[in-house]
Amino acid sequence: MKRKVDCYFTKNQIKEIDYRDVALLSRYLTNWGKIKSAKETNTSTKYQRLLAEAVKRARYMGLLAYTKR
């Protein structure tokens, strides 16, 4: 039997993911700076796409590093 885990963004009624919220975005990155999978973070498909877009924007603007050490 599968355990249903709610998406963080759905549960907290977050409509848009802001690319300037670095603390939130960094929760969804691995130690190497890669974006974690939706299965790993229990994020719905809709919000996973928005999250990936926000992370890429933050990287482009220089708010997040492309890689971590």
Backbone as XML, in Angstrom:
<?xml version="1.0"?>
<chain id="A" units="angstrom">
  <residue number="1" name="MET">
    <atom name="N" x="0.837" y="-1.183" z="0.000"/>
    <atom name="CA" x="0.000" y="0.000" z="0.000"/>
    <atom name="C" x="0.885" y="1.251" z="0.000"/>
  </residue>
  <residue number="2" name="LYS">
    <atom name="N" x="0.612" y="2.151" z="-0.924"/>
    <atom name="CA" x="1.402" y="3.368" z="-1.014"/>
    <atom name="C" x="0.946" y="4.396" z="0.013"/>
  </residue>
  <residue number="3" name="ARG">
    <atom name="N" x="1.910" y="5.115" z="0.537"/>
    <atom name="CA" x="1.621" y="6.171" z="1.491"/>
    <atom name="C" x="1.522" y="7.483" z="0.732"/>
  </residue>
  <residue number="4" name="LYS">
    <atom name="N" x="0.400" y="8.194" z="0.867"/>
    <atom name="CA" x="0.212" y="9.444" z="0.154"/>
    <atom name="C" x="0.837" y="10.587" z="0.951"/>
  </residue>
  <residue number="5" name="VAL">
    <atom name="N" x="1.763" y="11.284" z="0.318"/>
    <atom name="CA" x="2.427" y="12.417" z="0.951"/>
    <atom name="C" x="2.065" y="13.663" z="0.160"/>
  </residue>
  <residue number="6" name="ASP">
    <atom name="N" x="1.624" y="14.685" z="0.863"/>
    <atom name="CA" x="1.194" y="15.906" z="0.192"/>
    <atom name="C" x="2.375" y="16.735" z="-0.278"/>
  </residue>
  <residue number="7" name="CYS">
    <atom name="N" x="2.158" y="17.430" z="-1.346"/>
    <atom name="CA" x="3.137" y="18.368" z="-1.884"/>
    <atom name="C" x="3.231" y="19.569" z="-0.933"/>
  </residue>
  <residue number="8" name="TYR">
    <atom name="N" x="4.450" y="20.040" z="-0.669"/>
    <atom name="CA" x="4.664" y="21.173" z="0.232"/>
    <atom name="C" x="3.933" y="22.416" z="-0.268"/>
  </residue>
  <residue number="9" name="PHE">
    <atom name="N" x="3.986" y="22.664" z="-1.572"/>
    <atom name="CA" x="3.397" y="23.868" z="-2.146"/>
    <atom name="C" x="1.873" y="23.800" z="-2.157"/>
  </residue>
  <residue number="10" name="THR">
    <atom name="N" x="1.322" y="22.623" z="-2.397"/>
    <atom name="CA" x="-0.128" y="22.446" z="-2.377"/>
    <atom name="C" x="-0.657" y="22.583" z="-0.954"/>
  </residue>
  <residue number="11" name="LYS">
    <atom name="N" x="0.047" y="21.973" z="-0.015"/>
    <atom name="CA" x="-0.394" y="21.989" z="1.380"/>
    <atom name="C" x="-0.394" y="23.407" z="1.959"/>
  </residue>
  <residue number="12" name="ASN">
    <atom name="N" x="0.610" y="24.206" z="1.596"/>
    <atom name="CA" x="0.717" y="25.572" z="2.110"/>
    <atom name="C" x="0.095" y="26.614" z="1.196"/>
  </residue>
  <residue number="13" name="GLN">
    <atom name="N" x="-0.605" y="26.164" z="0.164"/>
    <atom name="CA" x="-1.330" y="27.020" z="-0.780"/>
    <atom name="C" x="-0.436" y="28.092" z="-1.391"/>
  </residue>
  <residue number="14" name="ILE">
    <atom name="N" x="0.751" y="27.675" z="-1.827"/>
    <atom name="CA" x="1.679" y="28.573" z="-2.504"/>
    <atom name="C" x="1.383" y="28.498" z="-3.986"/>
  </residue>
  <residue number="15" name="LYS">
    <atom name="N" x="0.993" y="29.611" z="-4.581"/>
    <atom name="CA" x="0.611" y="29.635" z="-5.997"/>
    <atom name="C" x="1.817" y="29.801" z="-6.905"/>
  </residue>
  <residue number="16" name="GLU">
    <atom name="N" x="2.745" y="30.672" z="-6.516"/>
    <atom name="CA" x="3.923" y="30.939" z="-7.337"/>
    <atom name="C" x="5.182" y="30.713" z="-6.511"/>
  </residue>
  <residue number="17" name="ILE">
    <atom name="N" x="6.214" y="30.221" z="-7.178"/>
    <atom name="CA" x="7.503" y="30.011" z="-6.520"/>
    <atom name="C" x="8.413" y="31.158" z="-6.947"/>
  </residue>
  <residue number="18" name="ASP">
    <atom name="N" x="8.853" y="31.955" z="-5.983"/>
    <atom name="CA" x="9.671" y="33.126" z="-6.275"/>
    <atom name="C" x="11.139" y="32.736" z="-6.395"/>
  </residue>
  <residue number="19" name="TYR">
    <atom name="N" x="11.777" y="33.151" z="-7.471"/>
    <atom name="CA" x="13.184" y="32.802" z="-7.691"/>
    <atom name="C" x="14.107" y="33.525" z="-6.722"/>
  </residue>
  <residue number="20" name="ARG">
    <atom name="N" x="13.637" y="34.560" z="-6.053"/>
    <atom name="CA" x="14.465" y="35.310" z="-5.097"/>
    <atom name="C" x="14.487" y="34.672" z="-3.708"/>
  </residue>
  <residue number="21" name="ASP">
    <atom name="N" x="13.603" y="33.686" z="-3.466"/>
    <atom name="CA" x="13.548" y="33.001" z="-2.173"/>
    <atom name="C" x="14.579" y="31.870" z="-2.163"/>
  </residue>
  <residue number="22" name="VAL">
    <atom name="N" x="15.830" y="32.235" z="-1.936"/>
    <atom name="CA" x="16.949" y="31.301" z="-2.038"/>
    <atom name="C" x="16.873" y="30.216" z="-0.967"/>
  </residue>
  <residue number="23" name="ALA">
    <atom name="N" x="16.386" y="30.544" z="0.212"/>
    <atom name="CA" x="16.298" y="29.560" z="1.299"/>
    <atom name="C" x="15.353" y="28.428" z="0.918"/>
  </residue>
  <residue number="24" name="LEU">
    <atom name="N" x="14.231" y="28.760" z="0.314"/>
    <atom name="CA" x="13.273" y="27.744" z="-0.111"/>
    <atom name="C" x="13.842" y="26.909" z="-1.251"/>
  </residue>
  <residue number="25" name="LEU">
    <atom name="N" x="14.451" y="27.553" z="-2.228"/>
    <atom name="CA" x="14.978" y="26.845" z="-3.391"/>
    <atom name="C" x="16.123" y="25.910" z="-3.020"/>
  </residue>
  <residue number="26" name="SER">
    <atom name="N" x="16.962" y="26.327" z="-2.078"/>
    <atom name="CA" x="18.115" y="25.500" z="-1.719"/>
    <atom name="C" x="17.701" y="24.215" z="-1.001"/>
  </residue>
  <residue number="27" name="ARG">
    <atom name="N" x="16.484" y="24.156" z="-0.460"/>
    <atom name="CA" x="15.976" y="22.917" z="0.138"/>
    <atom name="C" x="15.791" y="21.834" z="-0.917"/>
  </residue>
  <residue number="28" name="TYR">
    <atom name="N" x="15.602" y="22.232" z="-2.167"/>
    <atom name="CA" x="15.327" y="21.298" z="-3.246"/>
    <atom name="C" x="16.551" y="21.025" z="-4.112"/>
  </residue>
  <residue number="29" name="LEU">
    <atom name="N" x="17.744" y="21.351" z="-3.605"/>
    <atom name="CA" x="18.987" y="21.073" z="-4.314"/>
    <atom name="C" x="19.812" y="20.048" z="-3.548"/>
  </residue>
  <residue number="30" name="THR">
    <atom name="N" x="20.577" y="19.237" z="-4.279"/>
    <atom name="CA" x="21.471" y="18.272" z="-3.647"/>
    <atom name="C" x="22.739" y="18.982" z="-3.195"/>
  </residue>
  <residue number="31" name="ASN">
    <atom name="N" x="23.638" y="18.230" z="-2.576"/>
    <atom name="CA" x="24.914" y="18.802" z="-2.136"/>
    <atom name="C" x="25.746" y="19.310" z="-3.303"/>
  </residue>
  <residue number="32" name="TRP">
    <atom name="N" x="25.539" y="18.716" z="-4.470"/>
    <atom name="CA" x="26.300" y="19.114" z="-5.661"/>
    <atom name="C" x="25.611" y="20.219" z="-6.443"/>
  </residue>
  <residue number="33" name="GLY">
    <atom name="N" x="24.409" y="20.639" z="-6.009"/>
    <atom name="CA" x="23.716" y="21.733" z="-6.674"/>
    <atom name="C" x="22.708" y="21.288" z="-7.701"/>
  </residue>
  <residue number="34" name="LYS">
    <atom name="N" x="22.462" y="19.985" z="-7.817"/>
    <atom name="CA" x="21.479" y="19.482" z="-8.766"/>
    <atom name="C" x="20.088" y="19.566" z="-8.159"/>
  </residue>
  <residue number="35" name="ILE">
    <atom name="N" x="19.076" y="19.708" z="-8.995"/>
    <atom name="CA" x="17.698" y="19.774" z="-8.526"/>
    <atom name="C" x="17.243" y="18.356" z="-8.163"/>
  </residue>
  <residue number="36" name="LYS">
    <atom name="N" x="16.687" y="18.204" z="-6.957"/>
    <atom name="CA" x="16.210" y="16.893" z="-6.514"/>
    <atom name="C" x="14.969" y="16.493" z="-7.303"/>
  </residue>
  <residue number="37" name="SER">
    <atom name="N" x="14.758" y="15.181" z="-7.430"/>
    <atom name="CA" x="13.616" y="14.673" z="-8.189"/>
    <atom name="C" x="12.313" y="14.882" z="-7.413"/>
  </residue>
  <residue number="38" name="ALA">
    <atom name="N" x="11.210" y="14.825" z="-8.146"/>
    <atom name="CA" x="9.892" y="14.993" z="-7.528"/>
    <atom name="C" x="9.583" y="13.847" z="-6.574"/>
  </residue>
  <residue number="39" name="LYS">
    <atom name="N" x="10.071" y="12.655" z="-6.883"/>
    <atom name="CA" x="9.844" y="11.512" z="-5.996"/>
    <atom name="C" x="10.574" y="11.698" z="-4.679"/>
  </residue>
  <residue number="40" name="GLU">
    <atom name="N" x="11.742" y="12.290" z="-4.751"/>
    <atom name="CA" x="12.558" y="12.496" z="-3.563"/>
    <atom name="C" x="11.961" y="13.567" z="-2.643"/>
  </residue>
  <residue number="41" name="THR">
    <atom name="N" x="11.375" y="14.604" z="-3.236"/>
    <atom name="CA" x="10.866" y="15.734" z="-2.461"/>
    <atom name="C" x="9.352" y="15.714" z="-2.288"/>
  </residue>
  <residue number="42" name="ASN">
    <atom name="N" x="8.675" y="14.729" z="-2.920"/>
    <atom name="CA" x="7.212" y="14.616" z="-2.861"/>
    <atom name="C" x="6.523" y="15.866" z="-3.388"/>
  </residue>
  <residue number="43" name="THR">
    <atom name="N" x="7.050" y="16.418" z="-4.452"/>
    <atom name="CA" x="6.484" y="17.606" z="-5.082"/>
    <atom name="C" x="5.631" y="17.175" z="-6.267"/>
  </residue>
  <residue number="44" name="SER">
    <atom name="N" x="4.475" y="17.809" z="-6.438"/>
    <atom name="CA" x="3.626" y="17.469" z="-7.576"/>
    <atom name="C" x="4.284" y="17.923" z="-8.874"/>
  </residue>
  <residue number="45" name="THR">
    <atom name="N" x="3.835" y="17.365" z="-9.981"/>
    <atom name="CA" x="4.439" y="17.637" z="-11.279"/>
    <atom name="C" x="4.375" y="19.113" z="-11.646"/>
  </residue>
  <residue number="46" name="LYS">
    <atom name="N" x="3.244" y="19.723" z="-11.382"/>
    <atom name="CA" x="3.058" y="21.145" z="-11.691"/>
    <atom name="C" x="4.092" y="21.999" z="-10.959"/>
  </residue>
  <residue number="47" name="TYR">
    <atom name="N" x="4.235" y="21.765" z="-9.673"/>
    <atom name="CA" x="5.153" y="22.571" z="-8.881"/>
    <atom name="C" x="6.612" y="22.182" z="-9.115"/>
  </residue>
  <residue number="48" name="GLN">
    <atom name="N" x="6.863" y="20.959" z="-9.538"/>
    <atom name="CA" x="8.235" y="20.566" z="-9.866"/>
    <atom name="C" x="8.729" y="21.365" z="-11.069"/>
  </residue>
  <residue number="49" name="ARG">
    <atom name="N" x="7.855" y="21.576" z="-12.053"/>
    <atom name="CA" x="8.212" y="22.379" z="-13.225"/>
    <atom name="C" x="8.477" y="23.829" z="-12.832"/>
  </residue>
  <residue number="50" name="LEU">
    <atom name="N" x="7.591" y="24.389" z="-11.990"/>
    <atom name="CA" x="7.770" y="25.767" z="-11.532"/>
    <atom name="C" x="9.037" y="25.912" z="-10.695"/>
  </residue>
  <residue number="51" name="LEU">
    <atom name="N" x="9.319" y="24.889" z="-9.895"/>
    <atom name="CA" x="10.514" y="24.892" z="-9.056"/>
    <atom name="C" x="11.778" y="24.878" z="-9.901"/>
  </residue>
  <residue number="52" name="ALA">
    <atom name="N" x="11.810" y="24.018" z="-10.913"/>
    <atom name="CA" x="12.971" y="23.936" z="-11.801"/>
    <atom name="C" x="13.195" y="25.258" z="-12.525"/>
  </residue>
  <residue number="53" name="GLU">
    <atom name="N" x="12.118" y="25.879" z="-12.964"/>
    <atom name="CA" x="12.221" y="27.175" z="-13.646"/>
    <atom name="C" x="12.758" y="28.248" z="-12.704"/>
  </residue>
  <residue number="54" name="ALA">
    <atom name="N" x="12.283" y="28.251" z="-11.449"/>
    <atom name="CA" x="12.732" y="29.237" z="-10.467"/>
    <atom name="C" x="14.208" y="29.036" z="-10.121"/>
  </residue>
  <residue number="55" name="VAL">
    <atom name="N" x="14.635" y="27.779" z="-9.997"/>
    <atom name="CA" x="16.041" y="27.495" z="-9.687"/>
    <atom name="C" x="16.930" y="27.970" z="-10.833"/>
  </residue>
  <residue number="56" name="LYS">
    <atom name="N" x="16.514" y="27.684" z="-12.058"/>
    <atom name="CA" x="17.303" y="28.099" z="-13.224"/>
    <atom name="C" x="17.388" y="29.619" z="-13.323"/>
  </residue>
  <residue number="57" name="ARG">
    <atom name="N" x="16.284" y="30.296" z="-13.011"/>
    <atom name="CA" x="16.292" y="31.759" z="-13.018"/>
    <atom name="C" x="17.220" y="32.322" z="-11.953"/>
  </residue>
  <residue number="58" name="ALA">
    <atom name="N" x="17.159" y="31.737" z="-10.754"/>
    <atom name="CA" x="18.005" y="32.191" z="-9.650"/>
    <atom name="C" x="19.479" y="31.971" z="-9.969"/>
  </residue>
  <residue number="59" name="ARG">
    <atom name="N" x="19.785" y="30.876" z="-10.642"/>
    <atom name="CA" x="21.170" y="30.623" z="-11.059"/>
    <atom name="C" x="21.628" y="31.663" z="-12.068"/>
  </residue>
  <residue number="60" name="TYR">
    <atom name="N" x="20.773" y="31.965" z="-13.026"/>
    <atom name="CA" x="21.114" y="32.935" z="-14.066"/>
    <atom name="C" x="21.344" y="34.325" z="-13.473"/>
  </residue>
  <residue number="61" name="MET">
    <atom name="N" x="20.535" y="34.682" z="-12.471"/>
    <atom name="CA" x="20.645" y="35.992" z="-11.832"/>
    <atom name="C" x="21.803" y="36.049" z="-10.832"/>
  </residue>
  <residue number="62" name="GLY">
    <atom name="N" x="22.405" y="34.909" z="-10.538"/>
    <atom name="CA" x="23.538" y="34.867" z="-9.628"/>
    <atom name="C" x="23.169" y="34.707" z="-8.173"/>
  </residue>
  <residue number="63" name="LEU">
    <atom name="N" x="21.902" y="34.363" z="-7.898"/>
    <atom name="CA" x="21.471" y="34.181" z="-6.512"/>
    <atom name="C" x="21.822" y="32.791" z="-5.990"/>
  </residue>
  <residue number="64" name="LEU">
    <atom name="N" x="21.853" y="31.803" z="-6.888"/>
    <atom name="CA" x="22.244" y="30.439" z="-6.534"/>
    <atom name="C" x="23.448" y="30.055" z="-7.371"/>
  </residue>
  <residue number="65" name="ALA">
    <atom name="N" x="24.314" y="29.248" z="-6.796"/>
    <atom name="CA" x="25.474" y="28.762" z="-7.541"/>
    <atom name="C" x="25.039" y="27.586" z="-8.424"/>
  </residue>
  <residue number="66" name="TYR">
    <atom name="N" x="25.740" y="27.409" z="-9.515"/>
    <atom name="CA" x="25.461" y="26.272" z="-10.390"/>
    <atom name="C" x="25.914" y="24.974" z="-9.740"/>
  </residue>
  <residue number="67" name="THR">
    <atom name="N" x="27.000" y="25.046" z="-8.990"/>
    <atom name="CA" x="27.507" y="23.869" z="-8.267"/>
    <atom name="C" x="27.839" y="24.278" z="-6.843"/>
  </residue>
  <residue number="68" name="LYS">
    <atom name="N" x="27.796" y="23.300" z="-5.946"/>
    <atom name="CA" x="28.182" y="23.543" z="-4.556"/>
    <atom name="C" x="29.388" y="22.689" z="-4.243"/>
  </residue>
  <residue number="69" name="ARG">
    <atom name="N" x="30.120" y="23.048" z="-3.218"/>
    <atom name="CA" x="31.227" y="22.221" z="-2.779"/>
    <atom name="C" x="31.115" y="21.990" z="-1.294"/>
  </residue>
</chain>
